[in-house]
Amino acid sequence: MLSYDSYYRDQSDKPVEERAKTNFDHPDSLETELLIQHLQDLKEGKSVDIPHYDFATHARIPDKVDRVEQSAGDSQKRIKVIILEGILVLTNRQLMDQMDIKVFVDVDADIRFIRRLNRDTTERGRSMESVMEQYQQTVRPMHEQWVEPSKHHADIIVFSTTQSLDVAIDMLANHLSAKAAKME
């Protein structure tokens, strides 16, 4: 599984105060070109180095990557299914062209906010006030501008309830298994 979050643009060349002002909920904050290249390389059986992004410093960690290793000569050892996750993956046509199936998980706004608040305060060391301010200034407006309209590109829309997610996961697993079997 690849996370679009790994492809946030490195901001280590900017002062720390300036980094925090970046709108991280806009597609331009991500290095989509690199992700597309990595997807193409993986499909061709090449290995790739996924950047490691530090959300506390808003910068990539130098010399730290997650290597996805493949055996170019042995098609049996190639990755057959790549799952790409991220809220902005359906906002870029060239990126969508790399996808065989597109799934949008539709989550209620209050649940999205609670999850973000919990994640950013516990995993990213942010204050509750800064998360709430960012939500009002960029997260909600960018969701309305980019994420919500992007769901019409999805082949499948899953409404986020425990039951619907379980059904969707089973359905996708069956679909992907059948597709992978055809590739062999």
Residue frames relative to the residue before (quaternion, step in Angstrom):
aa qw qx qy qz dx dy dz
M 1.0000 0.0000 0.0000 0.0000 0.00 0.00 0.00
L 0.1824 -0.7564 0.6206 0.0973 3.52 -1.02 0.91
S 0.2274 -0.7587 0.5960 0.1317 3.54 -1.07 0.78
Y 0.4821 -0.6643 0.4943 0.2864 3.56 -0.86 0.99
D 0.5717 0.6156 -0.3692 0.3974 3.61 1.14 -0.59
S 0.5937 0.5768 -0.3677 0.4238 3.61 1.13 -0.50
Y 0.7164 0.4733 -0.2295 0.4583 3.56 1.21 -0.50
Y 0.2819 0.7270 -0.5663 0.2672 3.59 1.10 0.56
R 0.5440 -0.6334 0.4424 0.3274 3.54 -1.04 0.82
D 0.4963 -0.6466 0.4990 0.2943 3.54 -1.04 0.86
Q 0.1032 -0.8132 0.5721 0.0270 3.57 -0.81 1.01
S 0.2926 0.8012 -0.4830 0.1980 3.57 1.22 0.39
D 0.6334 0.5375 -0.3363 0.4437 3.61 1.20 -0.38
K 0.6489 0.5028 -0.3125 0.4780 3.62 1.29 -0.14
P 0.5689 -0.5587 0.4588 0.3921 3.59 -1.18 0.46
V 0.6435 -0.5628 0.3604 0.3732 3.59 -1.09 0.74
E 0.6492 0.5279 -0.3252 0.4406 3.61 0.94 -0.86
E 0.6656 0.5034 -0.2959 0.4648 3.57 1.03 -0.80
R 0.6014 0.5765 -0.3551 0.4241 3.59 1.05 -0.73
A 0.6742 0.5221 -0.2923 0.4329 3.56 0.93 -0.94
K 0.6383 0.5403 -0.3229 0.4433 3.61 1.21 -0.42
T 0.4846 0.6834 -0.4258 0.3418 3.58 1.26 -0.24
N 0.3745 -0.6910 0.5702 0.2388 3.55 -1.09 0.76
F 0.1671 -0.8363 0.5196 0.0523 3.56 -0.04 1.33
D 0.6469 0.5118 -0.3205 0.4656 3.58 1.26 -0.05
H 0.5576 0.5501 -0.3937 0.4811 3.57 1.31 0.34
P 0.5802 -0.6198 0.3939 0.3522 3.62 -0.94 0.78
D 0.6128 0.5757 -0.3560 0.4077 3.63 1.07 -0.59
S 0.5877 0.5860 -0.3720 0.4158 3.61 1.22 -0.30
L 0.6843 0.4615 -0.2588 0.5017 3.57 1.31 -0.21
E 0.3904 -0.7030 0.5468 0.2332 3.55 -1.12 0.74
T 0.1291 -0.8534 0.5042 0.0270 3.51 0.46 1.33
E 0.5966 0.5835 -0.3628 0.4146 3.59 1.04 -0.74
L 0.6617 0.4966 -0.3047 0.4719 3.59 0.97 -0.85
L 0.6366 0.5212 -0.3291 0.4634 3.58 0.97 -0.81
I 0.6432 0.5134 -0.3257 0.4655 3.60 0.92 -0.86
Q 0.6484 0.5133 -0.3182 0.4636 3.58 0.95 -0.87
H 0.6506 0.5138 -0.3131 0.4632 3.58 0.98 -0.84
L 0.6428 0.5134 -0.3269 0.4651 3.60 0.97 -0.80
Q 0.6517 0.5063 -0.3108 0.4715 3.58 0.96 -0.86
D 0.6468 0.5200 -0.3145 0.4609 3.57 0.96 -0.88
L 0.6581 0.5076 -0.3129 0.4597 3.59 0.91 -0.88
K 0.6483 0.5162 -0.3157 0.4621 3.59 0.98 -0.81
E 0.6902 0.4577 -0.2634 0.4947 3.58 1.16 -0.63
G 0.5759 -0.6221 0.3643 0.3856 3.58 1.28 0.07
K 0.4995 0.6490 -0.4296 0.3806 3.58 1.25 0.26
S 0.4664 -0.6417 0.5301 0.2995 3.55 -1.25 0.49
V 0.1196 -0.7916 0.5958 0.0636 3.58 -1.18 0.58
D 0.3179 -0.7098 0.5952 0.2022 3.53 -1.31 0.45
I 0.2321 -0.7846 0.5657 0.1023 3.56 -0.44 1.26
P 0.4462 -0.6960 0.4806 0.2923 3.62 -0.75 0.97
H 0.2916 -0.7190 0.6008 0.1924 3.55 -1.23 0.52
Y 0.1488 -0.8226 0.5479 0.0326 3.57 -0.47 1.25
D 0.2437 -0.7597 0.5902 0.1228 3.56 -0.96 0.95
F 0.3007 -0.7987 0.4976 0.1552 3.58 -0.36 1.23
A 0.5957 0.5667 -0.3698 0.4326 3.60 1.15 -0.40
T 0.7732 0.3114 -0.1666 0.5267 3.60 1.04 -0.78
H 0.3402 -0.7571 0.4794 0.2850 3.59 1.32 -0.20
A 0.6271 0.4927 -0.3488 0.4922 3.56 0.95 0.88
R 0.5064 -0.6031 0.5105 0.3452 3.51 -1.26 0.43
I 0.4271 -0.6785 0.5312 0.2741 3.53 -1.11 0.68
P 0.4074 -0.7285 0.4904 0.2506 3.59 -0.54 1.16
D 0.8528 0.1550 -0.1408 0.4785 3.54 -1.13 0.78
K 0.6433 0.4513 -0.3592 0.5034 3.60 1.18 0.35
V 0.1372 0.7724 -0.6026 0.1464 3.54 -0.59 1.21
D 0.3544 -0.6666 0.5989 0.2672 3.51 -1.31 0.31
R 0.2251 -0.8055 0.5387 0.1016 3.56 -0.40 1.25
V 0.1521 -0.7363 0.6539 0.0846 3.53 -0.94 0.99
E 0.1551 -0.8326 0.5314 0.0183 3.52 -0.23 1.38
Q 0.0016 -0.7811 0.6243 -0.0151 3.53 -1.02 0.89
S 0.3679 -0.6830 0.5820 0.2437 3.50 -1.28 0.44
A 0.3362 -0.8003 0.4632 0.1788 3.57 -0.11 1.34
G 0.7185 0.4696 -0.2616 0.4414 3.58 0.98 -0.74
D 0.7353 0.3873 -0.2146 0.5131 3.58 1.16 -0.47
S 0.2889 -0.8004 0.5011 0.1574 3.59 -0.17 1.26
Q 0.5851 0.5822 -0.3725 0.4242 3.62 1.16 -0.45
K 0.7227 0.4242 -0.2390 0.4905 3.58 1.15 -0.58
R 0.4769 0.6712 -0.4409 0.3574 3.58 1.25 0.06
I 0.5445 -0.5803 0.4923 0.3527 3.51 -1.24 0.55
K 0.2417 -0.8011 0.5365 0.1095 3.56 -0.77 1.04
V 0.7800 0.1762 -0.0854 0.5943 3.57 1.14 -0.63
I 0.0779 -0.7649 0.6388 0.0299 3.54 -0.93 0.97
I 0.1401 -0.7653 0.6238 0.0748 3.55 -0.79 1.02
L 0.1110 -0.7822 0.6128 0.0170 3.54 -0.77 1.12
E 0.0386 -0.8148 0.5785 -0.0011 3.56 -0.69 1.06
G 0.3875 0.6893 -0.5561 0.2558 3.51 -1.20 0.69
I 0.5492 -0.6623 0.4029 0.3121 3.56 -1.02 0.76
L 0.7400 0.4067 -0.2302 0.4838 3.61 1.17 -0.41
V 0.3904 0.7652 -0.4581 0.2283 3.63 1.21 0.10
L 0.7138 0.4248 -0.2637 0.4904 3.61 1.14 -0.43
T 0.5377 0.6305 -0.4020 0.3896 3.60 1.20 0.43
N 0.7232 0.3902 -0.2202 0.5256 3.59 1.26 -0.16
R 0.4480 -0.7265 0.4591 0.2464 3.58 -0.60 1.19
Q 0.6735 0.4953 -0.3138 0.4501 3.63 0.85 -0.91
L 0.6390 0.5064 -0.3229 0.4806 3.57 1.07 -0.69
M 0.6572 0.5071 -0.3131 0.4615 3.59 0.93 -0.85
D 0.5996 0.5744 -0.3560 0.4286 3.58 1.12 -0.63
Q 0.6366 0.5258 -0.3211 0.4638 3.60 1.22 -0.39
M 0.6574 0.5426 -0.2881 0.4363 3.59 1.28 -0.33
D 0.3547 -0.7217 0.5572 0.2071 3.54 -1.07 0.80
I 0.7809 0.0360 -0.0042 0.6236 3.56 1.11 -0.69
K 0.1677 -0.7952 0.5801 0.0541 3.54 -0.96 0.94
V 0.0768 -0.7959 0.6004 -0.0089 3.55 -0.78 1.12
F 0.1321 -0.7614 0.6311 0.0670 3.55 -0.98 0.91
V 0.1844 -0.7601 0.6141 0.1051 3.57 -0.80 1.03
D 0.1997 -0.8058 0.5543 0.0597 3.54 -0.44 1.30
V 0.0246 -0.8107 0.5821 -0.0581 3.55 -0.52 1.26
D 0.5444 -0.6235 0.4508 0.3342 3.58 -0.97 0.85
A 0.6250 -0.5906 0.3748 0.3467 3.56 -1.10 0.82
D 0.6703 0.4987 -0.3237 0.4440 3.60 0.88 -0.83
I 0.6378 0.5076 -0.3259 0.4789 3.60 1.04 -0.71
R 0.6226 0.5326 -0.3393 0.4621 3.61 0.98 -0.81
F 0.6711 0.4995 -0.3024 0.4568 3.57 0.90 -0.92
I 0.6618 0.5046 -0.3125 0.4580 3.60 0.86 -0.92
R 0.6505 0.5114 -0.3194 0.4619 3.61 0.94 -0.84
R 0.6664 0.4951 -0.3028 0.4680 3.58 0.94 -0.91
L 0.6406 0.5264 -0.3255 0.4546 3.57 0.92 -0.88
N 0.6682 0.4960 -0.2930 0.4709 3.57 0.89 -0.92
R 0.6767 0.4968 -0.2955 0.4560 3.60 0.84 -0.98
D 0.7305 0.4593 -0.2631 0.4315 3.57 0.73 -1.04
T 0.6835 0.4588 -0.3042 0.4794 3.60 1.06 -0.58
T 0.7392 0.4102 -0.2460 0.4741 3.61 0.96 -0.75
E 0.7808 0.3497 -0.1844 0.4838 3.61 0.89 -0.89
R 0.7915 0.3307 -0.1542 0.4904 3.58 1.04 -0.68
G 0.4853 -0.7315 0.3907 0.2770 3.56 1.29 0.26
R 0.4503 0.6947 -0.4539 0.3295 3.59 1.10 0.53
S 0.5043 -0.6287 0.4923 0.3288 3.54 -1.24 0.43
M 0.6262 -0.5390 0.4069 0.3895 3.54 -1.23 0.50
E 0.6415 0.5414 -0.3204 0.4391 3.58 1.00 -0.84
S 0.6765 0.4883 -0.3092 0.4564 3.60 0.90 -0.86
V 0.6307 0.5213 -0.3320 0.4694 3.59 1.06 -0.71
M 0.6602 0.5030 -0.3071 0.4656 3.59 0.95 -0.87
E 0.6462 0.5142 -0.3173 0.4663 3.58 0.98 -0.82
Q 0.6622 0.4944 -0.3060 0.4727 3.59 0.91 -0.90
Y 0.6193 0.5521 -0.3474 0.4371 3.58 0.97 -0.80
Q 0.7049 0.4612 -0.2655 0.4689 3.57 0.89 -0.94
Q 0.7272 0.4605 -0.2512 0.4427 3.58 0.93 -0.88
T 0.8481 0.1205 -0.0393 0.5144 3.62 0.85 -0.85
V 0.6547 0.5488 -0.3460 0.3880 3.60 0.82 -0.89
R 0.7211 0.4327 -0.2641 0.4724 3.59 0.68 -1.04
P 0.6735 0.4800 -0.3269 0.4572 3.66 0.82 -0.83
M 0.6777 0.4807 -0.3039 0.4662 3.61 0.96 -0.78
H 0.5796 0.5516 -0.3754 0.4678 3.57 1.14 -0.57
E 0.6859 0.4826 -0.2817 0.4661 3.56 0.90 -0.95
Q 0.7036 0.4706 -0.2666 0.4609 3.60 1.00 -0.80
W 0.8291 0.2567 -0.0894 0.4886 3.59 0.86 -0.95
V 0.7473 0.4404 -0.2514 0.4294 3.57 0.63 -1.13
E 0.6865 0.4963 -0.2970 0.4407 3.58 0.71 -1.04
P 0.6952 0.4507 -0.3049 0.4698 3.66 0.80 -0.84
S 0.6176 0.5817 -0.3545 0.3931 3.61 1.10 -0.58
K 0.5605 0.6350 -0.4046 0.3449 3.59 1.11 -0.45
H 0.5821 0.5813 -0.3956 0.4083 3.62 1.12 -0.37
H 0.5938 0.5526 -0.3636 0.4581 3.61 1.28 -0.16
A 0.5537 0.6469 -0.3820 0.3592 3.59 1.24 -0.36
D 0.4353 -0.6570 0.5521 0.2721 3.52 -1.20 0.65
I 0.7754 0.1229 -0.0344 0.6184 3.54 1.17 -0.74
I 0.1104 -0.7543 0.6430 0.0733 3.57 -1.02 0.86
V 0.1297 -0.7847 0.6053 0.0320 3.53 -0.75 1.14
F 0.2650 -0.7442 0.5899 0.1670 3.56 -0.81 0.99
S 0.4440 -0.7671 0.4125 0.2105 3.51 -0.63 1.21
T 0.2968 0.6379 -0.6614 0.2601 3.47 -0.30 1.40
T 0.6522 -0.5278 0.3497 0.4167 3.57 -1.09 0.52
Q 0.6738 0.5007 -0.3020 0.4517 3.58 0.89 -0.92
S 0.6918 0.4716 -0.3000 0.4572 3.61 0.83 -0.93
L 0.6293 0.5263 -0.3437 0.4570 3.60 1.03 -0.66
D 0.6339 0.5248 -0.3319 0.4610 3.59 0.98 -0.79
V 0.6569 0.4961 -0.3047 0.4790 3.59 0.94 -0.89
A 0.6665 0.5087 -0.3025 0.4533 3.59 0.91 -0.92
I 0.6446 0.5156 -0.3245 0.4619 3.59 0.96 -0.83
D 0.6467 0.5083 -0.3184 0.4713 3.60 0.95 -0.85
M 0.6630 0.5115 -0.3021 0.4557 3.57 0.92 -0.93
L 0.6768 0.4846 -0.2887 0.4730 3.58 0.92 -0.90
A 0.6328 0.5314 -0.3360 0.4519 3.58 0.95 -0.82
N 0.6572 0.4977 -0.3089 0.4743 3.59 0.95 -0.83
H 0.6528 0.5159 -0.3084 0.4610 3.57 0.95 -0.90
L 0.6922 0.4772 -0.2783 0.4645 3.58 0.88 -0.96
S 0.6228 0.5336 -0.3416 0.4590 3.59 1.03 -0.72
A 0.6603 0.4983 -0.3034 0.4729 3.57 0.96 -0.87
K 0.6558 0.5095 -0.3062 0.4655 3.57 0.97 -0.86
A 0.6590 0.5015 -0.3078 0.4685 3.60 0.94 -0.87
A 0.6331 0.5345 -0.3333 0.4498 3.59 1.02 -0.77
K 0.6438 0.5225 -0.3161 0.4610 3.60 1.06 -0.73
M 0.6466 0.5382 -0.3142 0.4399 3.57 1.15 -0.63
E 0.6161 0.5851 -0.3427 0.4008 3.60 1.16 -0.48
